[in-house]
Amino acid sequence: MQAFEPRNGCGIGMEFTYYKKLSPMVGAVLALACVETIVLHILAMAFLGGKVAVVISILDSALVFILARMIHDFRLRPIIVDDDIVVMRTGRKLSFPIALCDIKGFRKTWNADDLKAPGVLNMALVVWLNTMFELETPIVRRGRKITTIAHCLDRPEAFQQTLGQLRGDLAQTRSVG
């Protein structure tokens, strides 16, 4: 947790990172994508010819670039708590501003079935989450109502404690589910 200068000059301005948990797993996917690019290029060269191999390699290289950029963005775009807003992020792909008053409470326990529920947004991507909270007012994104947000933070206790201090009623973490 690091302090930063809030954009509007007021508020608490805190950042909560998640890159230490997410980057290694997405890095493993990146490594597999690199191996797949090389193997697919060799096979395409052998069986389909040079022109097809180049096209396939360009497409695969785009995937590798996207994954590398995603890992880079994890570090640059942390979760921000500023004034009465929490901006939940996973790189550039997912970003949701949430009013503190819209957070109903944190869950103490969850299972795989909870993550598959229709109203759950799993921002942890390929790792097991360590923070899950419910919303008072659902967020509508692309026609989907999001009632619960799950994430994997580097310091989940500090995040929950900070939000609990900002909202006294969150201090009593609820067991939901």
Accessible surface in RSA format (square Angstrom, percent):
REM  Atomic radii and reference values for relative SASA: ProtOr
REM  Chains: A
REM  Algorithm: Lee & Richards
REM  Probe-radius: 1.40
REM  Slices: 20
REM RES _ NUM      All-atoms   Total-Side   Main-Chain    Non-polar    All polar
REM                ABS   REL    ABS   REL    ABS   REL    ABS   REL    ABS   REL
RES MET A   1    80.01  41.4  40.23  26.6  39.78  94.7  40.43  34.4  39.58  52.4
RES GLN A   2   112.49  62.9 106.40  77.8   6.09  14.5  35.24  75.0  77.25  58.6
RES ALA A   3    92.46  85.0  61.71  95.2  30.75  69.9  61.91  87.2  30.55  80.9
RES PHE A   4    46.79  23.4  29.04  18.0  17.75  46.2  40.39  24.5   6.40  18.3
RES GLU A   5   138.77  79.7 120.99  91.5  17.78  42.3  59.99 116.0  78.78  64.3
RES PRO A   6    17.09  12.5  12.69  11.6   4.41  16.0  12.69  10.5   4.41  27.4
RES ARG A   7   170.92  71.8 132.95  67.8  37.98  90.4  86.01 117.6  84.91  51.5
RES ASN A   8    92.89  64.1  57.82  55.9  35.06  84.4  43.71 105.2  49.18  47.5
RES GLY A   9    58.86  72.6   0.00   N/A  58.86  72.6  25.58  70.2  33.29  74.6
RES CYS A  10    70.63  53.4  62.98  70.2   7.65  18.0  41.96 106.3  28.67  30.9
RES GLY A  11    41.41  51.1   0.00   N/A  41.41  51.1  12.39  34.0  29.01  65.0
RES ILE A  12    75.29  42.8  51.81  38.6  23.48  56.6  57.97  41.7  17.32  47.0
RES GLY A  13     0.15   0.2   0.00   N/A   0.15   0.2   0.00   0.0   0.15   0.3
RES MET A  14    43.57  22.6  43.57  28.8   0.00   0.0  36.20  30.8   7.37   9.8
RES GLU A  15    34.14  19.6  33.92  25.7   0.22   0.5   0.36   0.7  33.78  27.6
RES PHE A  16     3.82   1.9   2.87   1.8   0.94   2.5   3.82   2.3   0.00   0.0
RES THR A  17    26.65  19.0  22.40  22.7   4.25  10.1  15.49  20.8  11.17  16.9
RES TYR A  18     0.00   0.0   0.00   0.0   0.00   0.0   0.00   0.0   0.00   0.0
RES TYR A  19    34.69  16.2  34.69  19.7   0.00   0.0  13.18   9.9  21.51  26.5
RES LYS A  20   134.89  65.8 115.51  70.9  19.38  46.1  66.19  59.6  68.70  73.2
RES LYS A  21    90.15  44.0  81.11  49.8   9.05  21.5  34.24  30.8  55.91  59.6
RES LEU A  22     0.00   0.0   0.00   0.0   0.00   0.0   0.00   0.0   0.00   0.0
RES SER A  23    22.71  19.2  20.10  26.8   2.61   6.0  18.00  38.3   4.71   6.6
RES PRO A  24    84.99  61.9  65.30  59.5  19.69  71.6  76.94  63.5   8.05  50.0
RES MET A  25    89.45  46.3  89.44  59.2   0.01   0.0  58.81  50.0  30.63  40.6
RES VAL A  26     5.38   3.5   5.36   4.9   0.02   0.1   5.38   4.7   0.00   0.0
RES GLY A  27    23.19  28.6   0.00   N/A  23.19  28.6  17.55  48.2   5.64  12.6
RES ALA A  28    49.52  45.5  40.09  61.9   9.43  21.5  47.45  66.8   2.07   5.5
RES VAL A  29    61.11  40.2  60.67  54.9   0.44   1.1  60.67  52.7   0.44   1.2
RES LEU A  30    34.77  19.4  34.77  24.9   0.00   0.0  34.77  24.4   0.00   0.0
RES ALA A  31    56.56  52.0  49.53  76.4   7.03  16.0  55.90  78.7   0.66   1.8
RES LEU A  32   124.98  69.6 121.83  87.2   3.15   7.9 122.26  85.9   2.73   7.3
RES ALA A  33     8.46   7.8   3.10   4.8   5.35  12.2   7.97  11.2   0.48   1.3
RES CYS A  34    49.09  37.1  47.12  52.6   1.97   4.6  20.97  53.1  28.12  30.3
RES VAL A  35    89.00  58.6  88.21  79.9   0.78   1.9  88.96  77.3   0.03   0.1
RES GLU A  36    74.54  42.8  69.25  52.4   5.29  12.6  53.74 103.9  20.80  17.0
RES THR A  37    20.25  14.4  19.72  20.0   0.53   1.3  19.34  26.0   0.92   1.4
RES ILE A  38   106.82  60.8 103.79  77.3   3.02   7.3 106.70  76.8   0.11   0.3
RES VAL A  39    75.30  49.5  74.65  67.6   0.65   1.6  75.30  65.4   0.00   0.0
RES LEU A  40    61.28  34.1  60.53  43.3   0.75   1.9  61.06  42.9   0.22   0.6
RES HIS A  41    61.69  33.7  61.41  42.7   0.28   0.7  40.72  42.0  20.97  24.4
RES ILE A  42   105.07  59.8 103.00  76.7   2.07   5.0 104.34  75.1   0.72   2.0
RES LEU A  43    86.61  48.2  85.78  61.4   0.83   2.1  86.05  60.4   0.56   1.5
RES ALA A  44     3.73   3.4   0.72   1.1   3.01   6.8   3.49   4.9   0.24   0.6
RES MET A  45   104.13  53.9  89.07  58.9  15.06  35.8  87.06  74.0  17.07  22.6
RES ALA A  46    75.32  69.3  33.89  52.3  41.43  94.3  45.35  63.9  29.97  79.4
RES PHE A  47   159.79  79.9 127.92  79.2  31.87  82.9 132.37  80.3  27.42  78.5
RES LEU A  48   109.75  61.1  84.63  60.5  25.13  63.2  90.89  63.8  18.86  50.7
RES GLY A  49    32.04  39.5   0.00   N/A  32.04  39.5  29.54  81.1   2.50   5.6
RES GLY A  50    33.56  41.4   0.00   N/A  33.56  41.4  20.93  57.4  12.63  28.3
RES LYS A  51   181.44  88.5 173.48 106.4   7.96  18.9 120.96 108.9  60.48  64.4
RES VAL A  52    62.26  41.0  60.07  54.4   2.19   5.3  62.15  54.0   0.11   0.3
RES ALA A  53     0.00   0.0   0.00   0.0   0.00   0.0   0.00   0.0   0.00   0.0
RES VAL A  54    80.78  53.2  79.97  72.4   0.81   1.9  80.71  70.1   0.06   0.2
RES VAL A  55    86.88  57.2  86.20  78.0   0.69   1.7  86.77  75.4   0.12   0.3
RES ILE A  56    39.20  22.3  38.97  29.0   0.23   0.5  39.14  28.2   0.06   0.2
RES SER A  57    21.13  17.9  20.43  27.3   0.70   1.6  20.80  44.3   0.33   0.5
RES ILE A  58   111.17  63.3 107.41  80.0   3.76   9.1 109.64  78.9   1.54   4.2
RES LEU A  59   119.63  66.6 111.89  80.0   7.74  19.5 112.18  78.8   7.45  20.0
RES ASP A  60    17.74  12.4  17.45  17.4   0.28   0.7   0.19   0.4  17.54  17.5
RES SER A  61    57.26  48.4  51.91  69.3   5.35  12.3  32.67  69.6  24.59  34.4
RES ALA A  62    48.98  45.0  41.35  63.8   7.63  17.4  48.33  68.1   0.65   1.7
RES LEU A  63    81.39  45.3  79.34  56.8   2.05   5.2  80.66  56.6   0.73   2.0
RES VAL A  64    32.30  21.3  32.30  29.2   0.00   0.0  32.30  28.1   0.00   0.0
RES PHE A  65   134.02  67.0 130.19  80.6   3.82   9.9 133.91  81.2   0.10   0.3
RES ILE A  66    99.30  56.5  96.61  72.0   2.69   6.5  98.04  70.6   1.26   3.4
RES LEU A  67    18.05  10.1  18.05  12.9   0.00   0.0  18.05  12.7   0.00   0.0
RES ALA A  68    42.79  39.3  36.06  55.7   6.73  15.3  37.70  53.1   5.10  13.5
RES ARG A  69    95.37  40.0  91.46  46.6   3.91   9.3  29.85  40.8  65.52  39.7
RES MET A  70    43.87  22.7  39.06  25.8   4.81  11.5  40.48  34.4   3.39   4.5
RES ILE A  71    40.07  22.8  37.41  27.9   2.66   6.4  37.41  26.9   2.66   7.2
RES HIS A  72    97.37  53.2  89.92  62.5   7.45  19.0  59.85  61.7  37.52  43.7
RES ASP A  73     3.76   2.6   3.76   3.7   0.00   0.0   0.11   0.3   3.65   3.6
RES PHE A  74     0.88   0.4   0.04   0.0   0.84   2.2   0.04   0.0   0.84   2.4
RES ARG A  75   148.09  62.2 135.65  69.1  12.44  29.6  46.08  63.0 102.00  61.8
RES LEU A  76   100.91  56.2  76.92  55.0  24.00  60.3  79.76  56.0  21.15  56.9
RES ARG A  77    67.70  28.4  67.69  34.5   0.01   0.0   9.49  13.0  58.22  35.3
RES PRO A  78    10.56   7.7  10.53   9.6   0.03   0.1  10.56   8.7   0.00   0.0
RES ILE A  79     0.00   0.0   0.00   0.0   0.00   0.0   0.00   0.0   0.00   0.0
RES ILE A  80     8.45   4.8   8.41   6.3   0.05   0.1   8.41   6.1   0.05   0.1
RES VAL A  81     0.00   0.0   0.00   0.0   0.00   0.0   0.00   0.0   0.00   0.0
RES ASP A  82    14.76  10.3  13.31  13.3   1.44   3.4   6.42  15.1   8.34   8.3
RES ASP A  83    51.04  35.8  34.98  34.8  16.06  38.0  27.51  64.7  23.53  23.5
RES ASP A  84    87.81  61.5  87.31  86.9   0.50   1.2  31.72  74.7  56.08  55.9
RES ILE A  85    62.32  35.5  62.09  46.3   0.23   0.6  62.09  44.7   0.23   0.6
RES VAL A  86     0.00   0.0   0.00   0.0   0.00   0.0   0.00   0.0   0.00   0.0
RES VAL A  87    19.24  12.7  19.24  17.4   0.00   0.0  19.24  16.7   0.00   0.0
RES MET A  88     0.17   0.1   0.17   0.1   0.00   0.0   0.17   0.1   0.00   0.0
RES ARG A  89    32.00  13.4  32.00  16.3   0.00   0.0   0.00   0.0  32.00  19.4
RES THR A  90     2.60   1.9   1.43   1.5   1.17   2.8   1.43   1.9   1.17   1.8
RES GLY A  91     1.08   1.3   0.00   N/A   1.08   1.3   1.08   3.0   0.00   0.0
RES ARG A  92   139.11  58.4 115.37  58.8  23.74  56.5  45.26  61.9  93.85  56.9
RES LYS A  93   134.02  65.4 111.64  68.5  22.37  53.3  79.48  71.5  54.53  58.1
RES LEU A  94    26.14  14.6  26.14  18.7   0.00   0.0  26.14  18.4   0.00   0.0
RES SER A  95    37.73  31.9  25.82  34.5  11.92  27.4  16.76  35.7  20.97  29.4
RES PHE A  96     7.10   3.6   7.10   4.4   0.00   0.0   7.10   4.3   0.00   0.0
RES PRO A  97    92.50  67.4  76.12  69.4  16.38  59.6  76.45  63.1  16.05  99.8
RES ILE A  98     4.85   2.8   1.62   1.2   3.23   7.8   4.85   3.5   0.00   0.0
RES ALA A  99    26.55  24.4  22.94  35.4   3.60   8.2  22.94  32.3   3.60   9.5
RES LEU A 100     9.73   5.4   9.68   6.9   0.05   0.1   9.68   6.8   0.05   0.1
RES CYS A 101    86.42  65.4  75.46  84.2  10.96  25.8  35.57  90.1  50.86  54.8
RES ASP A 102    41.86  29.3  41.86  41.7   0.00   0.0   2.16   5.1  39.70  39.6
RES ILE A 103     0.23   0.1   0.00   0.0   0.23   0.6   0.00   0.0   0.23   0.6
RES LYS A 104    69.29  33.8  68.75  42.2   0.54   1.3  22.42  20.2  46.87  49.9
RES GLY A 105     2.52   3.1   0.00   N/A   2.52   3.1   2.28   6.3   0.24   0.5
RES PHE A 106     1.06   0.5   0.72   0.4   0.35   0.9   0.72   0.4   0.35   1.0
RES ARG A 107    30.78  12.9  27.51  14.0   3.28   7.8   0.00   0.0  30.78  18.7
RES LYS A 108   126.72  61.8  99.85  61.3  26.87  64.0  52.79  47.5  73.93  78.8
RES THR A 109    88.43  62.9  83.15  84.3   5.27  12.6  70.22  94.3  18.21  27.5
RES TRP A 110    53.20  21.4  26.11  12.6  27.09  63.6  27.84  14.8  25.36  41.1
RES ASN A 111    79.38  54.7  76.33  73.8   3.05   7.3  32.49  78.2  46.89  45.3
RES ALA A 112    50.15  46.1  46.08  71.1   4.07   9.3  46.38  65.3   3.77  10.0
RES ASP A 113   103.84  72.7  94.39  94.0   9.44  22.3  27.35  64.4  76.49  76.3
RES ASP A 114    34.58  24.2  30.53  30.4   4.05   9.6   3.73   8.8  30.84  30.8
RES LEU A 115    29.42  16.4  17.46  12.5  11.96  30.1  17.46  12.3  11.96  32.2
RES LYS A 116   158.76  77.5 128.64  78.9  30.11  71.7  89.15  80.2  69.61  74.1
RES ALA A 117    41.30  38.0  31.58  48.7   9.72  22.1  37.45  52.7   3.85  10.2
RES PRO A 118   119.66  87.2 103.68  94.5  15.99  58.1 115.90  95.7   3.76  23.4
RES GLY A 119    13.28  16.4   0.00   N/A  13.28  16.4   8.57  23.5   4.70  10.5
RES VAL A 120     8.84   5.8   4.33   3.9   4.51  10.9   4.33   3.8   4.51  12.2
RES LEU A 121    16.03   8.9  15.91  11.4   0.12   0.3  16.03  11.3   0.00   0.0
RES ASN A 122    49.98  34.5  35.51  34.3  14.47  34.9  15.62  37.6  34.37  33.2
RES MET A 123     0.00   0.0   0.00   0.0   0.00   0.0   0.00   0.0   0.00   0.0
RES ALA A 124     0.00   0.0   0.00   0.0   0.00   0.0   0.00   0.0   0.00   0.0
RES LEU A 125    60.79  33.9  33.08  23.7  27.72  69.7  40.35  28.3  20.44  55.0
RES VAL A 126    76.32  50.2  50.96  46.1  25.36  61.1  59.50  51.7  16.82  45.6
RES VAL A 127    24.64  16.2  12.50  11.3  12.14  29.2  19.04  16.5   5.59  15.2
RES TRP A 128   141.55  56.8 124.00  60.0  17.55  41.2 108.11  57.6  33.45  54.3
RES LEU A 129     3.78   2.1   0.18   0.1   3.59   9.0   0.18   0.1   3.59   9.7
RES ASN A 130    37.29  25.7  27.03  26.1  10.26  24.7  25.36  61.0  11.94  11.5
RES THR A 131     0.24   0.2   0.13   0.1   0.10   0.2   0.13   0.2   0.10   0.2
RES MET A 132     0.00   0.0   0.00   0.0   0.00   0.0   0.00   0.0   0.00   0.0
RES PHE A 133     0.58   0.3   0.58   0.4   0.00   0.0   0.58   0.4   0.00   0.0
RES GLU A 134    20.96  12.0  20.96  15.9   0.00   0.0   4.46   8.6  16.50  13.5
RES LEU A 135     7.10   4.0   0.29   0.2   6.81  17.1   0.29   0.2   6.81  18.3
RES GLU A 136    96.56  55.4  71.29  53.9  25.27  60.2  18.72  36.2  77.85  63.6
RES THR A 137    78.62  55.9  74.91  75.9   3.72   8.9  53.86  72.3  24.76  37.4
RES PRO A 138    53.45  39.0  41.22  37.6  12.23  44.4  41.22  34.0  12.23  76.0
RES ILE A 139    39.80  22.6  35.69  26.6   4.11   9.9  39.80  28.7   0.00   0.0
RES VAL A 140    98.89  65.1  70.03  63.4  28.86  69.5  70.03  60.8  28.86  78.3
RES ARG A 141    72.57  30.5  68.49  34.9   4.08   9.7  29.89  40.9  42.68  25.9
RES ARG A 142   203.16  85.3 154.21  78.6  48.95 116.6  76.64 104.7 126.52  76.7
RES GLY A 143    74.69  92.1   0.00   N/A  74.69  92.1  34.57  94.9  40.12  89.8
RES ARG A 144    98.34  41.3  93.33  47.6   5.01  11.9  52.31  71.5  46.04  27.9
RES LYS A 145   136.01  66.4 127.28  78.1   8.74  20.8  70.69  63.6  65.32  69.6
RES ILE A 146     1.49   0.8   1.49   1.1   0.00   0.0   1.49   1.1   0.00   0.0
RES THR A 147    53.77  38.2  53.15  53.9   0.62   1.5  40.25  54.1  13.52  20.4
RES THR A 148     5.76   4.1   5.76   5.8   0.00   0.0   0.00   0.0   5.76   8.7
RES ILE A 149     0.55   0.3   0.18   0.1   0.37   0.9   0.18   0.1   0.37   1.0
RES ALA A 150     0.04   0.0   0.00   0.0   0.04   0.1   0.04   0.1   0.00   0.0
RES HIS A 151     0.87   0.5   0.60   0.4   0.28   0.7   0.60   0.6   0.28   0.3
RES CYS A 152     5.13   3.9   5.13   5.7   0.00   0.0   0.00   0.0   5.13   5.5
RES LEU A 153     0.35   0.2   0.35   0.3   0.00   0.0   0.35   0.2   0.00   0.0
RES ASP A 154    22.52  15.8   5.85   5.8  16.67  39.4   5.94  14.0  16.57  16.5
RES ARG A 155   116.68  49.0 113.36  57.8   3.32   7.9  47.48  64.9  69.19  41.9
RES PRO A 156    17.06  12.4  17.06  15.5   0.00   0.0  17.06  14.1   0.00   0.0
RES GLU A 157   129.38  74.3 123.24  93.2   6.14  14.6  71.01 137.4  58.36  47.7
RES ALA A 158    10.59   9.7   6.13   9.5   4.46  10.1   8.85  12.5   1.73   4.6
RES PHE A 159     0.00   0.0   0.00   0.0   0.00   0.0   0.00   0.0   0.00   0.0
RES GLN A 160    41.35  23.1  37.09  27.1   4.26  10.1   7.27  15.5  34.08  25.8
RES GLN A 161   112.90  63.1 102.34  74.8  10.55  25.1  35.83  76.3  77.06  58.4
RES THR A 162    12.98   9.2  12.61  12.8   0.37   0.9   5.76   7.7   7.22  10.9
RES LEU A 163     0.00   0.0   0.00   0.0   0.00   0.0   0.00   0.0   0.00   0.0
RES GLY A 164     3.88   4.8   0.00   N/A   3.88   4.8   3.39   9.3   0.50   1.1
RES GLN A 165   134.27  75.1 100.85  73.7  33.42  79.6  45.56  97.0  88.71  67.3
RES LEU A 166    65.68  36.6  35.31  25.3  30.36  76.3  37.51  26.3  28.17  75.8
RES ARG A 167    48.23  20.3  44.80  22.8   3.43   8.2  17.56  24.0  30.67  18.6
RES GLY A 168    55.93  69.0   0.00   N/A  55.93  69.0  37.46 102.8  18.48  41.4
RES ASP A 169    75.61  53.0  55.69  55.4  19.92  47.1  46.97 110.5  28.64  28.6
RES LEU A 170     4.37   2.4   1.00   0.7   3.37   8.5   1.43   1.0   2.94   7.9
RES ALA A 171    65.38  60.1  36.72  56.7  28.66  65.2  42.18  59.4  23.19  61.4
RES GLN A 172   138.85  77.6 132.20  96.6   6.65  15.8  64.31 136.9  74.54  56.5
RES THR A 173    45.02  32.0  29.93  30.3  15.09  36.0  13.76  18.5  31.26  47.3
RES ARG A 174    91.27  38.3  85.56  43.6   5.71  13.6  45.69  62.4  45.58  27.6
RES SER A 175    81.90  69.2  50.03  66.8  31.86  73.4  27.68  58.9  54.22  76.0
RES VAL A 176    41.85  27.5  37.98  34.4   3.87   9.3  41.58  36.1   0.27   0.7
RES GLY A 177   104.69 129.1   0.00   N/A 104.69 129.1  44.26 121.5  60.43 135.3
END  Absolute sums over single chains surface
CHAIN  1 A     9794.3       8048.5       1745.7       6220.5       3573.8
END  Absolute sums over all chains
TOTAL          9794.3       8048.5       1745.7       6220.5       3573.8
